[in-house]
Structure formats: C-alpha cells, structure tokens
Amino acid sequence: MKKFNLPAFYRSSFTGQIKNVRKSNDPRKKDFSPTLLDFGPVRFYMARHFGFCYGVENAIEISYKAIEENPDKRIFLLSQMIHNQVVNADLNNRGVRFIMDTYGRQLIPWEEITPADVVIIPAFGTTVEIRQLLEEKGVEIQRYNTTCPFVEKVWKRSHQLGASGYTVVIHGKAKHEETRATFSHSYQNAPSVVVKNMQETVVLAEFIRGERSPDEFYDRFKGRYSNGFDPATDLQRIGVVNQTTMLASDTQAIADYLKSTIVSKYGAAHYKDHFADTRDTLCYATNDNQQATYGLLEQDDADLALVIGGYNSSNTAHLAELCMRKFPTYFINSPAEIVSGETIHHFNFQDRKMEQTTGFLPEKEVTTIILTSGASCPDSLVDAVLDRLLEFYSGTLSKEEVSAAIRNMQ
C-alpha cells in the first residue's frame, strides 16, 4: 500500500511501532485481538486497527502539498478536510479557509471565489452541482481533489446500479458531507433515497410491500429522495450502498432486511431480478476498525474505554457506540478533556452534548483501559492521551520498556 508523506507532528514513534509490529506479525489482517500495553499499575488494550486510514492520509498529504506549492495564492477547502479538530485547525492556521461548514452552510460566498484561487475538495468528496459551479467559474479542481477512493467506489457502484435499472438506497446520514455527495452522484441517473437506520428501513419496506401510500413516502422521506421519485415503481428494483463511515454490520443488516422483503414479495426464484448484491461498497478501513473494536469487546478484564476523535466524526461515534455495549465509555477529542485523575469531559454523541464524569478511573491495584481512535485521528493524539493517563499512576514502566516488550512480540 502507498506510503504517504505526512507532517511529523501527526505521527508517533510509539504508536507507529505498535502498528508496525502488528502488521509484520499479521500481514493478512486475520488477527483482530488488541495489543496489551502493560505499564504496571495501568494497562492498555490498544485496538488492532485505529487512526488514520488510506483516504485520510491521502487527503492530508494533498492538502499540505497544496499549501507548499501555492505560497502566493488564496487556498480554500470546500468544507472540513476530515472530521478532526486538530487537522482542520492547523490547516486554518496556515491560511486555508473553509467555504462551507460541515453541514453545507455557506461561510464564504461563491462570488468571492476566482479562477486564480486554489480550491481543495475534501476526503468526503462533493456534489455534482458544486463541481459544475466551480468548473463554470474556471477553478481547477482536479489537482487538489482529495476525495477518498473508497467513496468514489460507492459512486461508481451507484452509477452501475442506475445503468442496470435499479433504484439506489443509501444507508447514511442525510446531512453528512459524504452522503450529500453520494446522493448527488447517485440521482444523476438513478432514483435514490437515503435511510439512516433500521427503523427507517422497516418503514421503507412497508412501501415496497405496498402497505403505505405514496403521499406518506414523500412526507416520511422529505428531502431524502430524488426528484420524480415514484415509490409505486421505483422500489421494485433496488440496491443498497452506504456512507463509508457507517457501521458495516448495520449496512449489512439493512441490506439483508430489504432482500428478505423483496424475496417475500417476488419469491426466492426471482429476487435477483429485483435486488442487487452490493456488499463490495463497504470500506475496508471502516470495517477493519470496527472489527478491531469487536476484538476489544472480548476483553473481560477491562474497566473502561476511551475513544478519541472529532465529535462530528461519524466513524468515531460508531466505535464509541460499540464500546458502550460493554464498558463505561468516554468519547474525547484530546487529552485536554481529561481534567484530572478524577474528572473527565466527554461527548454524548446520542444527545449531541458534552458531559462531565467524576471518578471515571477506578481505585484498583491495576487499572485496565481500552484505547482506540477514529479514522481521522492522528496517532500523535492517541499518544498524548496515553501520556496524560500515565500521569495519574506512580511507579509505571517507561514507554521505552513497554516498546521493548512489544518488539519482542516479533
């Protein structure tokens, strides 16, 4: 796999060494068990896969290259590069300005953008309409297009579905940049509709079976279906694609449920005429991080979990969601949220609000902590969180000693 040239301050020799050892011992990624880092009075289970993925590293490399190559030009990002406050803040400090916020609200009028400006397309991609607008303005956009190749794979699959006469059902969050982009590409040549979760999928299945009226569809899925969508005809042949940061298991469950609905309506002998197999749109990195989190859930001796990432990061929220099934879980975006050994500030992603917990570290002879991060979180930030936690324990082994133990795993 390609090696990317990233700023040194995003990397970590300690965390990177752990990743390299695991990769060397398990090049085919068959082992999703975590790495145990034993510092004595505190131990960490570090996920087998975590942190920057291929698409994020690609986007960061291109963005910093754009800054280096254009010292005398204005540089803009369509929206946040990735959902991580550290990366976005650093780009902003280097003079990069955001045209829109993460929800598509305009921050800089299009009238201010000129052909002389550099415009970076973020890893999430962008809509067909925005690409056309920029091209009409004479802005060169391909040179610094950081769209993740796995997002583009979803777009290509959507195009194939439309060309074969299928309607595209998109599992995603309608306001998320990636889903907005995928929806835009999809409805160019296929009827399209966005579902957020299984609850909405169950409702969609009722329309497939003809149990609800078309008027109810337009109200229930308002703003999430393509122009001219006719539920009476456009739900007879369907295929499912996804926002790549959604839970892979949820996407598969949604596809399986819709498939069973199609089978019950058209019969097992004919369902392939009405349902397309689209499992190939699941992002490998999202799947690896989620499988690694399931590996964390097998650790019965862990006391709590810390999940690190941007609070508007969908993939990070899903990792926190998985960890919450078994452990007290704290979703934080930096070591600054760990106020002391007693108090932690953390994000409740379900209610979209910050919370404070006292006594989050148990009083035990040995404390065991789950540690993982989202696909847009730098390794250096994971290291900083680990260092912050080590401050609350006396008599710990050094990172050099723990590193030596990890090297002996080879």
Secondary structure by P-SEA (a helix, b strand, c coil): ccccccccccccaaaaaaaaaaaaacccccccbbbbbbcccbbbbccccccccaaaaaaaaaaaaaaaacccbbbbbcccccccaaaaaaaaaaccccccccccccccccccccccbbbbbccccccaaaaaaaaaacccccccccccaaaaaaaaaaaaaaaabbbbbbccccccaaaaaaaaaaaccccccccccaaaaaaaaaaaaccccaaaaaaaaccccccccccccccccccccccccccaaaaaaaaaaaaaaaaaaccccccccccccccccccaaaaaaaaaaaaaaacccccbbbbbcccccaaaaaaaaaaacccbbbbbccccccccccbbbbbcccccbbbbbccccccccbbbbbbcccccccaaaaaaaaaaaaccccccccaaaaaaaaaacc
